[in-house]
Amino acid sequence: MSISKKPLTRFQSDLILLFTAAVWGSGFIAQRIAAPSTNVFLFNGCRFLIGALLLLPFIKFRLEIPKKQLRNVIIAGFLLFSAGAFQQAGMQTTSAGNAGFITGLYVVIVPIFLYIFWKQKQQWVIWISAIMAVVGMLLLSTGGVIKFVPGDLLEFLGAILWAMHVIVVGISVRQLNPLHFAVGQFLASALFNLIFGLLVDPQSFLNIPDLWLAIVYNGVFSVAIGFTLQGVGQKNAPSTDAALILSMEAVFAALFGFIFLHERFTPIQFLGCFFVMTAILFSQLPIDKMFRLKSKKSGTQL
């Protein structure tokens, strides 16, 4: 795996992010199978460690991260660890539907954070697309009915952390090779997860051999391929693009669950998928440019 020196176009980057969402969506199947049987920290630690080890040959076993970028790499790894922890903790008292919907709120949180902390103004098309995507995820994850419980606060904290991860990745891969960044954040996340998992529930480590297939699948696809391609895609795509397109993960997860796990898929959920996909397509339309061009033409006529 190598990173092309020729910059990808925004469209090519968005296609990579869409493929990433599909890969992550498929990973939900393995996670759902493994979730009842093991400690989430040990599961995540093992899969991120596998992801890092798989990428080492592609960087010739030499991890090159400048000191200036090391902080961002560690932060990204910590965000992967902590976001997953909050998400799993919230799942103990809330429904999977609530968790999926609230986690998906990072689609709106990303442009808000970029505006508040990085002073990046967003086009109105992005705001409308983000709201459409949130409505779509509400329909997809909950069937349009949501009842808030205490665990939802933890899910919301996780959504904030996922939003921060998207932003940190977007900033970091513009200054660092995505492969080296990926290996660094995977190793950091694996370290945080394994240490915490062994401290909280060391006995769960005995279940790891029984779940090797789910762990390896997630390590190869969700981590090594998925999170690495996220970095490659975000190198030349705005973070707002990434947040919207990666929200398709929920659509792919529901679709794969329907196909392979025979989970129910209602008309309301189909409508939710339609909203999410429409939001992504709408965000790609150069509407602002079209309006500016029309304004210029009108001005010349006057």
C-alpha positions in Angstrom: 0.0 0.0 0.0 1.5 3.3 -1.0 0.3 6.9 -1.0 0.3 8.5 -4.4 2.3 11.7 -4.6 -0.3 13.2 -7.0 -3.0 14.8 -4.9 -6.4 13.2 -5.1 -9.3 15.3 -6.2 -12.1 16.1 -3.8 -14.4 13.6 -5.7 -11.8 10.9 -5.5 -11.3 11.6 -1.8 -15.0 11.4 -1.2 -15.2 8.1 -2.9 -12.5 6.7 -0.6 -14.4 8.0 2.4 -17.6 6.3 1.1 -15.7 3.0 0.7 -14.4 3.6 4.3 -18.0 3.9 5.5 -18.9 0.6 3.8 -16.0 -1.1 5.4 -16.9 0.2 8.8 -20.5 -0.8 8.3 -19.5 -4.4 7.6 -17.4 -4.4 10.7 -20.5 -3.9 12.8 -21.4 -7.5 12.1 -18.3 -8.9 13.7 -18.6 -6.4 16.6 -22.2 -7.5 17.3 -21.1 -11.1 17.4 -18.2 -10.4 19.8 -19.8 -7.8 22.0 -21.6 -10.1 24.5 -18.5 -12.3 25.0 -15.6 -10.0 25.8 -14.4 -6.8 27.4 -14.7 -4.0 24.8 -11.3 -2.5 25.8 -9.5 -5.8 25.2 -11.4 -6.4 21.9 -10.5 -2.9 20.7 -6.9 -3.2 21.9 -6.4 -6.4 20.0 -8.0 -5.1 16.8 -6.0 -1.9 16.8 -2.8 -3.8 17.5 -3.5 -6.1 14.5 -4.2 -3.0 12.3 -0.9 -1.4 13.3 1.1 -4.6 12.8 -0.4 -5.2 9.3 0.7 -1.7 8.2 4.2 -1.9 9.4 5.6 -3.7 6.3 4.1 -0.8 4.2 6.2 1.7 6.0 9.3 -0.6 6.0 9.0 -1.1 9.7 10.1 2.5 10.3 7.6 4.7 12.0 8.5 8.3 11.1 6.5 10.8 13.1 8.1 14.3 13.7 8.0 15.5 17.3 5.7 18.3 16.2 3.1 15.8 15.0 3.6 13.2 17.8 1.1 15.0 20.0 -1.7 14.9 17.4 -1.0 11.2 16.8 -1.3 10.4 20.5 -4.4 12.6 20.8 -6.0 10.7 17.8 -5.2 7.4 19.5 -6.7 8.6 22.8 -9.8 9.8 21.0 -10.3 6.4 19.4 -10.0 4.8 22.8 -12.2 7.2 24.8 -14.9 7.6 22.1 -15.3 3.8 22.0 -15.3 3.6 25.8 -18.1 6.2 26.1 -20.1 4.6 23.3 -19.9 1.2 25.0 -20.6 2.5 28.5 -23.7 4.3 27.2 -24.9 1.0 25.5 -25.3 -0.5 29.0 -28.4 1.6 29.7 -29.6 2.8 26.3 -30.8 1.1 23.1 -28.7 0.4 20.1 -31.0 2.7 18.1 -30.4 5.6 20.5 -26.7 4.9 20.5 -26.5 4.9 16.7 -28.5 8.1 16.3 -26.7 10.1 19.1 -23.3 8.9 17.9 -24.3 10.1 14.4 -24.7 13.7 15.8 -21.0 14.2 15.1 -22.1 15.1 11.6 -23.4 18.4 13.0 -20.8 18.7 15.8 -17.9 18.8 13.3 -19.0 22.0 11.4 -20.0 23.6 14.7 -16.6 22.9 16.3 -14.8 24.0 13.1 -16.7 27.3 13.2 -16.2 28.0 17.0 -12.6 26.8 17.5 -11.0 27.1 14.1 -13.1 30.0 12.7 -13.9 28.1 9.6 -17.2 29.4 8.1 -19.3 26.7 6.5 -21.5 27.1 3.5 -25.3 26.9 4.1 -25.4 23.8 2.0 -23.3 22.0 4.6 -25.6 23.0 7.5 -28.7 21.8 5.6 -27.0 18.6 4.6 -25.9 17.9 8.2 -29.4 18.4 9.5 -30.8 16.1 6.8 -28.3 13.5 7.7 -29.2 13.7 11.4 -32.9 13.3 10.5 -32.0 10.3 8.4 -30.0 8.7 11.1 -32.9 9.3 13.6 -35.3 7.4 11.3 -32.7 4.7 10.5 -31.6 4.0 14.0 -34.8 4.5 16.0 -37.6 4.1 13.5 -38.6 7.7 14.3 -39.2 7.0 18.0 -36.6 8.0 20.6 -36.9 7.9 24.4 -33.9 9.4 26.2 -32.3 7.6 29.1 -29.2 8.3 31.3 -26.9 6.4 29.0 -27.6 8.8 26.2 -25.5 11.4 27.9 -22.5 9.1 27.6 -23.3 8.5 23.9 -23.4 12.2 23.3 -20.0 12.6 25.0 -18.8 9.9 22.6 -20.2 11.7 19.6 -18.2 14.8 20.7 -15.1 12.7 20.8 -15.8 11.1 17.4 -16.2 14.6 16.0 -12.9 15.7 17.5 -11.2 12.6 16.0 -12.5 13.5 12.5 -11.1 17.1 12.9 -7.7 15.9 14.3 -7.3 13.4 11.5 -8.2 16.1 8.9 -5.5 18.4 10.4 -2.8 15.8 10.9 -2.8 14.0 7.5 -2.2 17.3 5.8 1.2 17.5 7.5 2.0 13.8 7.9 2.0 10.7 5.7 -1.4 9.0 6.3 0.2 5.6 6.7 2.6 6.7 9.4 -0.2 8.6 11.1 -2.4 5.5 11.0 0.2 3.2 12.5 0.9 5.8 15.2 -2.7 6.3 16.2 -3.4 2.5 16.1 -0.5 1.8 18.5 -1.6 4.6 20.8 -5.2 3.4 20.9 -4.1 -0.3 21.4 -1.9 0.7 24.3 -4.7 2.7 26.0 -7.2 0.0 25.5 -5.1 -3.0 26.5 -3.9 -1.3 29.7 -7.3 -0.2 30.7 -8.9 -3.5 29.8 -6.4 -5.5 31.8 -6.9 -3.2 34.8 -10.7 -3.4 34.6 -11.4 -7.0 33.7 -8.3 -9.1 33.2 -10.3 -12.3 33.1 -11.9 -11.3 29.8 -8.5 -11.8 28.2 -9.3 -15.6 28.4 -12.1 -15.1 25.9 -9.9 -13.6 23.2 -8.9 -16.9 21.5 -12.6 -17.8 21.0 -13.2 -14.5 19.2 -10.1 -14.5 17.0 -12.1 -14.4 13.8 -14.1 -11.3 14.7 -11.0 -9.6 16.1 -8.9 -10.4 13.0 -11.8 -9.3 10.6 -12.1 -6.0 12.5 -8.3 -5.5 12.7 -7.9 -6.1 9.0 -10.9 -4.3 7.6 -12.3 -1.8 10.1 -8.9 -0.7 11.4 -6.1 -1.4 8.9 -8.2 -0.6 5.8 -11.0 1.6 7.2 -9.2 4.0 9.5 -6.2 4.2 7.1 -8.4 5.1 4.2 -10.1 7.7 6.4 -6.7 9.4 6.7 -6.0 9.1 2.9 -9.5 10.5 2.1 -9.3 13.4 4.6 -6.0 14.5 3.2 -7.7 16.2 0.3 -11.4 16.4 1.5 -12.8 18.9 4.0 -13.6 17.6 7.4 -17.3 18.4 6.8 -17.3 16.2 3.7 -15.8 13.4 5.8 -18.3 13.7 8.6 -21.3 13.6 6.2 -19.9 10.7 4.0 -18.8 8.6 7.0 -22.3 8.9 8.4 -23.1 6.3 5.6 -21.6 3.8 8.0 -25.0 3.6 9.7 -26.7 2.9 6.4 -24.2 0.2 5.5 -24.4 -1.3 9.0 -28.2 -1.6 8.8 -28.0 -3.0 5.2 -25.4 -5.6 6.2 -27.3 -6.5 9.3 -30.4 -7.0 7.2 -28.5 -9.2 4.7 -26.3 -11.3 7.0 -28.0 -11.2 10.5 -31.5 -11.1 9.2 -32.3 -8.0 11.2 -35.6 -6.2 10.5 -35.5 -3.3 8.0 -38.7 -1.2 8.1 -40.0 1.4 5.6 -39.1 4.1 8.0 -35.5 2.9 8.0 -35.5 3.0 4.2 -36.7 6.6 4.4 -33.8 7.3 6.8 -31.3 5.8 4.3 -32.8 8.0 1.6 -32.3 11.1 3.8 -28.7 10.3 4.6 -27.8 9.6 0.9 -29.7 12.7 -0.2 -27.8 14.8 2.3 -24.4 13.6 1.1 -25.3 14.2 -2.6 -26.8 17.7 -1.7 -23.6 18.6 0.1 -21.6 18.0 -3.1 -23.6 20.3 -5.3 -21.8 23.6 -6.1 -24.9 25.6 -5.2 -23.0 28.6 -3.8 -20.9 28.8 -6.9 -24.0 28.6 -9.1 -25.6 31.5 -7.1 -22.4 33.6 -7.4 -22.2 33.0 -11.1 -25.9 33.9 -11.6 -25.4 37.1 -9.5 -22.4 38.1 -11.7 -24.4 37.5 -14.9 -27.3 39.6 -13.5 -24.9 42.4 -12.5 -23.4 42.6 -16.0 -26.9 42.8 -17.6 -27.7 45.7 -15.3 
